[in-house]
Amino acid sequence: MQLKNSYIKISKVTAFAIVASQALYAENYVAVEYLQYDENENRVSVSAPTLSASYDIGTDYTIKGDIVFDAVSGATPTWQPDTTSGASKRDNSGDYTYKNQEFDETRTAASLMLTTRFENRDELNTGVDISRESDFYGNTLSVEYLHYTDASHNQSINVGLSYSANEILSYDYDTASGASTKETSTSINVQAGVSQVLSESSLIKAEAFAISDDGYLTNPHALVVRDYNTADQKLTNENRPDTRVAYGANLKYITLLNDDISYKVNYRFYTDDWDINSHTIENDVYYAMNKQFTFGVGLRYYTQTEAEFYNGSKDYFTNQEFASSDERLSDFDAFTYKASVDFKQNDKISYNLGGAFYSQSTGLDATMITTGIKYRY
């Protein structure tokens, strides 16, 4: 196939699918987006405006950056004293109930990435990410190399590595002082993949990854009940292992069904030594009605098994070293239903609006709305 025609076709696919499977072209832009996320039963609510920008420095360098300000409020479920039974906070003589614990939090996060293109048009991406909350500091460095295996750029191999260093404030529920301790954790993520253009209208990408987490991996706000209905019953912090090794794979296929409709399917497998295994299948269809409007719909299915140290009952944990009642470590299924519309006013300005509904078998439901504007220059 001719290189020029291949680039045109695949560029249309990736534009419709909103996925950077190949670095086919770059553009200078500034974009503003707003996200509103709300869970049922007055649980977590997130408001997050984001500012992002991209700038080409000649033909060999592109720098991209974004900054987001999250305002998070609501409540997250965990075991707490049941005040209706006569118990007060940290009074282990009463009963316990699994209910929402209220909180308010703000987060500032920023990322910066530099893409360097070499004479053979291979690419090196180097990035830095930072995240700041009142009880969490996170810093991540990443590097990825993309190598084209043929002159037509129809096949590429990528390898990447990221390293994260985090600081977490943990709170000891067993003491009434409310004192906190600074804990640390690290995470190393290694990935490698291959992309192949199958035809003028389709491509496939396969990728494997491995993750190693070390340090304080416990949720500092989650509590468990130990020795329930005995003289030694108490409410105490959950405890997770201080290491976790995970690995898995992603398989992505994108195709242009006709001049107006594209389809993307992605499968992800994940497993770790906490006994969590998960499968994710995501499908997205995009329809370009004309030069201005593009519509999208999608369905995502997720399922996972529970961690070996998870149990949601208040009469289960006694002297086990590791214990958690955090339902995010439980066995559950979830569906996400998505829809979006993009409007291109002209060559410089475009708008987007998207919505998603998330439904989890544990009873958690959530809605997410995003809207934004992009200016190209």
Phi, psi and omega in degrees: 000156178283139182300318183298312180297322179298317180297319181296313182297309184291329176298321178296319180298310184291327178295315179296317187278352179053054180215136182266066179286333175221142178275079190274327178202160179235165179208151174273130180203162168231133183225145174236132180224149178233133179241135173235120183238130182221132176260157180288170178058033177056037178275225189289138174229130184232131172241123189219098170278143182228137173243127180225156181207153177221140182216129176273126175258093188069210179257353186253353183221140171225133177242132180233145178209155174209157177220138183228142177241112181262135168245111186246131178214170178126223184204146177239137185285138174198169178288135180216162175299138177271097185294339178289343179267003179100356181276150173244175182302131181063018174260108186272012179275345182262209181251178181230153179221146179270104184217177184284137174253117186287150178201161171223136185210151172234150180221138172241126181227145180215151178219151179218132180226136177245125175256125178246128180251130182267179184300323178276005178073012166300158184231143173240120178252123176238135185217161175222137178231139175229148178218133184230123171230175181294331182235017181208129173239128179230137178225131183229134171247139182220153176213139179216137179244131179246120182243126175273128186272349179219164184293335181279352181062028179274345178226140179217155176238136178232142173228141183215158180213136174226149180227126180242137174236126186235150171239130184232136173269120178256145183244127181273107182292335185290343179252144183274359185287336183077012181292150180242157178237137179276120179247165180227155173211156176228156179217133176240127182237121178242136180216153178210143183204174178222138177243141182222124171283119184273327181200186178292349185230013181206154175212161179225147178223130177239138184214141175244151181217158174219140183229134176234115178253142182214139177116216183276104183249007181281147172283113186292349182253359183266140182237153175230159176261131176240145176055045183298142176064030172232176178292342183256011184299143179201158175257126186215168179296144172295165179217121178248159176301153181268011173220152173208131176242128182227155174206167182177195184208152174238140175227122185235137178228132180231134180215150174262109184290322171206193184295343187243341188239130175237157183223136178231132175231139182224132175240135179228132174245138181221140174212148178216174183275012167268005182075018175270124173238134181222152176229136178230128175237124183233131180235134178222136177236134180236135182236118177270099184293322177201195182290347184255319188252132171232127181250147179223145173224152181205158177222129179236132177240134181226138176218145178214156173266163184276156176292151184295339182253016179266140168202133184270357183275148179275351181249027184258310189281134175234268183254018178296138180294314182253135184204135176208141173244018179288117186295346175291346175260009183272178176274118180205163173241156179209143175242141173235126179250128189233151174209147181207159173218135176242134180238121179260105182291317177200193183292345184254325189240134174218158182232154176220150176216129181220154177218151179214146175237127184247132181227121183247145184294345177283352183106354179281127172237151180208151174239148179223129178238132176233144175212148183195172178222141179234135177242121178261142182219000000 
